[in-house]
Amino acid sequence: MWTQHTQVRFDGQDVYVGLDNAKRSWKVAIYLGDMFFQAFTQTPSPEALMHYLRHHFPGARYHIVYEAGYFGFGSSGPSANLVQNVR
């Protein structure tokens, strides 16, 4: 029996990611265009987030924003680097 596998591509589509970053976890909200897709909590790892995005939304343009809030911009450390280096 033959099995056909198709990979969904998101070439040229915008994926918007909102981060609420804390020391022990990140709350992540994802929108596809103007439609809410998913919210979840993950370990505070830029690499883990990028792996998730590239795996689930290959070829998309990622737009990542995060709160500056109580701790200011300095506490965001790795997430600020992630925001600057999204491709």
C-alpha positions in Angstrom: 0.0 0.0 0.0 1.3 3.5 -0.9 1.2 6.3 1.6 1.3 9.9 0.5 2.8 12.5 2.8 2.2 16.2 2.2 3.9 19.0 4.1 2.0 22.1 4.7 4.0 25.2 3.8 3.5 28.7 5.1 5.7 30.5 2.5 5.0 34.3 2.6 2.5 34.0 5.5 2.8 36.0 8.7 2.9 34.3 12.1 2.7 36.6 15.0 4.1 35.4 18.4 3.5 37.2 21.7 5.8 36.3 24.6 5.1 36.9 28.3 8.6 36.1 29.5 9.4 35.2 33.1 12.4 33.6 34.7 11.0 30.0 34.8 8.7 29.9 31.8 7.3 31.7 28.8 3.7 32.1 27.9 3.4 32.0 24.2 0.4 33.1 22.0 0.4 32.5 18.3 -1.7 34.2 15.7 -1.9 33.3 12.0 -2.6 36.6 10.4 -5.5 38.0 12.4 -6.7 34.6 13.6 -5.8 33.2 17.0 -4.1 29.8 16.7 -2.8 28.6 20.0 -1.5 29.5 23.5 1.0 27.4 25.5 3.7 27.6 28.2 7.2 26.5 27.5 10.7 26.6 29.1 12.4 30.0 28.6 14.5 28.9 25.6 14.8 30.9 22.3 16.0 27.8 20.6 13.0 25.8 21.7 10.6 28.5 20.4 12.4 28.7 17.1 12.3 24.9 16.7 8.6 24.9 17.4 7.9 27.7 14.8 10.1 26.2 12.1 8.6 22.8 12.6 4.9 23.9 12.7 5.1 26.9 10.3 7.9 26.2 7.8 8.6 29.1 5.5 6.6 31.7 7.4 7.7 35.1 8.4 7.8 35.2 12.2 7.0 38.4 14.1 7.8 38.1 17.8 7.0 40.6 20.4 7.5 40.5 24.2 6.4 42.5 27.2 8.8 44.9 28.8 6.7 45.3 31.9 7.8 45.2 35.5 11.4 44.1 34.9 12.0 46.4 31.9 13.9 45.4 28.8 17.1 44.2 30.5 15.5 41.1 31.9 14.5 39.7 28.5 18.1 38.8 27.7 17.9 35.8 25.3 14.4 36.7 24.2 15.6 40.1 23.0 18.4 38.3 21.0 15.7 36.0 19.6 13.6 38.9 18.4 16.5 40.6 16.7 17.6 37.4 14.9 14.3 35.8 13.7 14.6 34.7 10.1 
